[in-house]
Amino acid sequence: MSNFSFYVLQAGGGNAQMMQMIMLVGIIAVFYFFMIRPQAKKAKDAKNFQNNLQKGDKVVTIAGIHGKVNKIEDNTIELEVSPGSYLKIEKSAISMEWSKQLNAAAK
């Protein structure tokens, strides 16, 4: 009788491995759809925001500097932070979230 139970227990091992694979794939899918995909979408939206900036737009940098876009070059922007005072910064230093909050509060 003990030999019979030994073979039955061994036969169930394939199902356990299959369930482990399904669980692993499920965890990876959840991680992708709830972590990676939204972050990639957010980065893409921020890049589009930075590329669509125009002269006169009010923006906030990731360092918290408020200013108005004065000149746009390839990867840099010249910000007017006070009348006659300009800073040259990288486009990637513009915060989409803070700039949208600034412009929403101004309306």
SULPE-V701112 format. One record per helix or strand of 3 or more residues. SS is the DSSP state (H for helix, E for strand). FROM is the first residue (numbers start at 1). LEN is the number of residues. If there is no record, write none. Layout:
SS,FROM,LEN
SS,FROM,LEN
//
This chain:
H,2,10
H,13,39
E,58,4
E,66,7
E,76,7
E,85,6
H,91,3
H,96,11
//
